[in-house]
Amino acid sequence: MASKLPSAMDVNLRSRECDTFTTLDTDWPVNWALEPRPVCRSRGLYISELLRRITMGQIIITENISLDGVIQDPTGEEGFDRGGWFDRISDKDREHWAQIECAEAVAAEALLLGRRSFEWFAPRWSPRRGEWADRLNTMPKLVVSSTLENPAWQNSTVLNGDVLTEVTKLKQNTSGDIVVYASATLARTLIEHDLADELRLMIFPVVLGAGERLFGPTTDQKPMHRIGTRIVGDSLVLLTYRLRLGDIT
């Protein structure tokens, strides 16, 4: 399981660290689904698309990832011989990374996880306190699983039906961002079936040369539209893409 929020770090989550962040491309808030955003044809946004984004939930897949696309074992806790690559960044990079992750969590409406990722996050974040931890602990959490029963993490619900049907209903019944952490198998399924709306990749400056990668085989090409690029700290880069190109001109 590729973990999104490493347990090895101990970040002081002050309220200032959750300030809204913007992209270099547009200077609009990244979490535009919850805030007004200009409607401008030159920006490639139709009014109908703006309305759809406001009234339906948006699936946001957000991942820590190496330069060669590996997402496996960033903290080195899973026994992967090339794991632990998250811990090689500087304190400055770590602090700026935490600011972005905190802001993303505070702005999101819900968290969507696969079972293995849920079981990784729950015991690590349940006892924590602070703005970031408080938001993760109290926000609605949806777990895609056919085997999990009675999830221990507060405010968690198991989606045990057909994943495509369950996620479609979730999007229809939610307004705002539904963030997917880690959960590589789930993420690939959402991309394959065009249920993901946005992809946020935090690029770490390392080539691992082996390990589980985010992207696998698909039945067709998946063109994307870059909507944001941001340098994070000294070494990280956050790339943001829209996946539903039919909505963008």
Salt bridges, closest charged atoms under 4 A:
GLU17 OE2 - ARG14 NH2 3.51
ASP25 OD2 - ARG226 NH1 2.53
GLU49 OE1 - ARG52 NE 3.04
GLU49 OE2 - ARG53 NE 1.95
GLU49 OE2 - ARG242 NH2 3.34
ASP68 OD2 - ARG213 NH2 3.33
GLU77 OE1 - ARG124 NH2 3.02
ASP87 OD1 - ARG94 NH1 3.95
GLU95 OE2 - ARG14 NH2 3.79
GLU95 OE2 - ARG16 NH2 3.33
GLU101 OE2 - LYS4 NZ 3.07
GLU104 OE2 - ARG200 NH1 2.88
GLU119 OE1 - ARG115 NH1 2.87
ASP177 OD2 - ARG200 NH2 3.73
ASP194 OD1 - LYS222 NZ 3.03
ASP197 OD1 - ARG52 NH1 3.93
ASP197 OD2 - LYS171 NZ 2.82
ASP197 OD1 - ARG244 NE 3.39
GLU198 OE2 - ARG200 NE 2.89
GLU198 OE1 - ARG242 NH1 3.59
GLU212 OE2 - ARG188 NH2 3.01
ASP234 OD1 - LYS92 NZ 3.06
ASP247 OD2 - ARG52 NH2 2.88
ASP247 OD2 - ARG244 NE 2.99
